[in-house]
Amino acid sequence: MVGAGSVIALIEDDPALSRGVSEYFTLAGFHVIVGASCREARAIAAAHQVDLFILDRNLPDGDGLSLAGHLRHACDASIIILTGQGDVNARVEGLNTGADDYLVKPAAPEELLARVNAVIRRARAGRTRMVSASNVWRINNLTLDPVNNQLGGTADAQADLTEIETLILSRLIQSQDELVDKNSLSMFALGRPWQPEDRSIDVHLARLRRKFRDVGLNEKAIHTVRGKGYRFISIAAG
């Protein structure tokens, strides 16, 4: 089992659902910490080394999306949003907080387990790739430090990247000026095949382009080839 032995924090205010998911993941070999509010989630993040948070979107003392944003800066744990809101806008909003995945209730335990394993597998693979590719890439004014998830631009400006953003940018840079199709990019950065209705890569790229602007880089260096994929244009990087 990929994630067996990993620590999961389940933040869910439905006692029956929380108990069922906790028991299922415990039997699968995970260590499960349960909370029912934003306050408890923040306390868990401060007291434990959590590998992955599963967050209900609607919690009694706040929004799970805001909580995801806090956790993304407070710890290194991966995040899956579990919620009853399944429309496209809700999914995009969830991914925009920095969540690694977004699953709609009611979700079969087997599917949730598969998603958790995929996120953990991707995080582990990402760390391995970044250690093996520890060199800093420099193209014109752009620098990418794949170990520390740092993007550098003009006048020593820097921006912190998420692990997924680092993986996406590193894959594009490795294929300088060549097309990277959506499926290849999804498999490399997200650990799953691309599906036409899946906006995850688009959302991560939009955030990455915004960070390019923040550090004075040309966001057009990441070029969308409609219906096919993306290309990193090195001449525009600085």
C-alpha positions in Angstrom: 0.0 0.0 0.0 1.5 3.3 -1.1 0.5 5.5 1.8 0.6 2.9 4.6 2.2 4.4 7.7 1.5 8.0 6.6 -0.2 10.4 9.0 -3.6 11.7 7.8 -5.6 14.4 9.5 -9.3 14.1 8.8 -11.2 17.4 9.5 -14.9 16.6 9.2 -17.8 17.7 11.5 -20.1 14.8 10.5 -19.4 12.2 13.3 -20.7 9.2 11.3 -18.7 10.1 8.2 -15.6 10.9 10.2 -15.8 7.6 12.1 -16.3 5.5 8.9 -13.4 7.2 7.0 -11.1 7.0 10.0 -11.8 3.3 10.5 -11.3 2.5 6.8 -8.0 4.3 6.6 -6.8 2.8 9.9 -7.5 -0.7 8.5 -5.5 0.3 5.4 -2.4 1.1 7.5 -2.6 4.8 8.0 -2.3 6.8 11.2 -5.4 8.9 11.4 -5.9 12.1 13.5 -9.5 13.4 13.6 -10.7 17.0 14.1 -14.1 18.7 13.5 -13.2 22.4 13.1 -10.7 24.9 11.7 -9.4 25.5 15.2 -8.7 21.8 15.7 -7.0 21.5 12.3 -4.6 24.4 13.1 -3.8 22.8 16.4 -3.1 19.4 14.7 -0.9 21.1 12.1 1.1 22.7 14.9 1.5 19.6 17.1 1.9 16.8 14.5 3.9 16.0 11.4 1.0 15.4 9.1 1.5 14.0 5.6 -2.0 14.8 4.2 -5.1 16.7 5.4 -8.6 15.7 4.2 -10.8 18.8 4.7 -14.5 19.2 4.7 -15.3 22.5 3.0 -18.1 23.6 5.4 -16.9 23.5 9.0 -18.7 25.0 12.0 -16.1 27.7 12.6 -15.1 28.6 9.1 -14.5 27.7 5.4 -12.4 24.7 4.6 -11.0 26.6 1.6 -9.6 29.4 3.8 -8.3 26.7 6.1 -6.5 25.0 3.2 -4.8 28.3 2.3 -3.6 28.6 5.9 -2.3 25.0 6.0 -0.5 25.5 2.7 1.7 28.1 4.4 1.8 26.6 7.8 3.0 23.1 7.0 4.2 20.9 4.2 1.2 18.5 4.2 -0.7 17.7 1.1 -4.4 18.7 1.0 -7.6 17.1 -0.3 -10.9 19.0 -0.1 -13.9 16.7 0.5 -17.2 18.5 0.0 -20.8 18.3 -1.3 -20.2 21.2 -3.7 -19.2 19.7 -7.1 -19.8 22.3 -9.8 -16.8 23.4 -11.9 -16.5 26.8 -10.2 -16.3 25.2 -6.8 -13.6 22.7 -8.0 -11.6 25.5 -9.5 -12.0 27.6 -6.3 -10.8 24.7 -4.2 -7.7 24.1 -6.4 -6.9 27.8 -6.3 -6.4 27.6 -2.6 -3.5 25.3 -3.2 -5.3 22.0 -2.6 -3.8 19.0 -4.3 -7.2 17.4 -5.1 -10.9 17.9 -4.7 -13.4 15.1 -4.2 -17.2 15.4 -4.1 -19.4 13.7 -1.5 -20.7 11.1 -1.3 -17.3 9.5 -2.2 -16.7 5.8 -2.0 -14.0 5.0 0.5 -12.1 3.1 -2.2 -12.0 6.2 -4.4 -10.9 8.4 -1.5 -8.2 5.9 -0.7 -7.1 5.9 -4.3 -6.9 9.7 -4.4 -5.0 9.8 -1.1 -2.5 7.3 -2.4 -2.1 9.2 -5.7 -1.4 12.5 -3.9 1.1 10.8 -1.5 2.8 9.0 -4.4 3.1 12.2 -6.3 4.6 14.1 -3.3 7.2 11.4 -2.7 8.1 11.2 -6.4 8.3 15.0 -6.5 10.7 15.1 -3.6 12.9 12.4 -5.3 12.9 14.3 -8.6 13.8 17.6 -6.9 16.7 16.0 -4.9 18.1 14.4 -8.1 17.6 17.7 -10.0 19.0 19.9 -7.3 20.7 22.3 -9.7 19.2 25.8 -10.1 17.9 26.5 -13.6 18.8 29.9 -15.0 17.3 31.3 -18.2 17.7 35.0 -18.9 16.3 36.7 -15.8 14.5 33.6 -14.6 15.9 31.2 -12.0 14.2 28.1 -10.6 15.4 26.4 -7.5 13.6 23.0 -7.6 14.7 21.9 -4.2 13.5 25.0 -2.3 10.5 25.7 -4.6 11.7 29.2 -5.3 11.1 31.2 -8.5 13.5 34.2 -9.1 13.0 37.1 -11.4 14.2 40.6 -12.0 16.0 42.7 -9.3 16.4 39.7 -7.0 12.6 39.3 -6.7 11.5 35.9 -5.5 8.2 34.0 -5.2 7.5 30.7 -3.3 6.1 28.0 -5.5 4.0 25.0 -4.5 5.5 21.6 -5.2 3.1 21.1 -8.1 4.0 24.5 -9.6 7.7 23.6 -9.3 7.0 20.2 -11.1 5.1 21.9 -13.9 7.6 24.6 -14.5 10.6 22.2 -14.3 8.9 19.8 -16.8 8.3 22.7 -19.2 11.8 24.1 -18.8 13.3 20.6 -19.5 11.4 20.6 -22.8 12.4 24.2 -23.7 10.5 25.5 -26.8 8.9 22.1 -27.4 5.3 21.2 -26.9 4.4 19.3 -23.7 1.0 17.7 -24.1 -1.6 17.9 -21.3 -1.5 14.2 -20.5 2.3 14.2 -20.1 2.2 17.2 -17.9 -0.6 15.8 -15.8 1.1 12.5 -15.3 4.4 14.2 -14.3 3.0 16.9 -12.0 -0.3 15.3 -10.7 0.4 11.6 -11.1 -2.8 10.9 -13.0 -3.9 11.0 -16.7 -5.5 14.2 -18.0 -9.2 14.2 -18.5 -11.0 16.8 -20.7 -13.1 18.0 -17.8 -10.1 18.3 -15.4 -9.1 21.9 -14.9 -6.4 21.2 -12.4 -3.4 21.9 -14.7 -5.0 25.1 -16.0 -5.6 26.4 -12.5 -2.0 25.6 -11.4 -0.6 27.3 -14.6 -2.8 30.4 -14.0 -1.2 30.7 -10.5 2.2 30.1 -11.9 1.8 32.9 -14.5 0.6 35.2 -11.8 3.8 34.5 -9.9 5.8 35.2 -13.0 4.2 38.7 -13.1 5.0 39.1 -9.4 8.7 38.7 -9.9 8.9 40.8 -13.1 9.0 37.9 -15.6 7.0 37.6 -18.8 4.1 35.3 -18.3 3.9 34.7 -22.0 7.0 32.5 -21.6 4.4 29.8 -20.7 2.5 29.5 -23.9 -0.8 27.6 -24.3 -1.2 25.6 -27.5 -5.0 25.4 -27.6 -6.3 21.9 -27.4 -2.8 20.3 -27.2 -0.7 21.5 -24.3 1.9 24.0 -23.3 5.3 25.3 -24.4 8.0 27.2 -22.4 9.4 29.8 -24.7 13.0 30.4 -23.5 13.5 33.7 -25.4 10.6 35.2 -23.5 11.6 34.0 -20.1 13.4 37.2 -19.1 
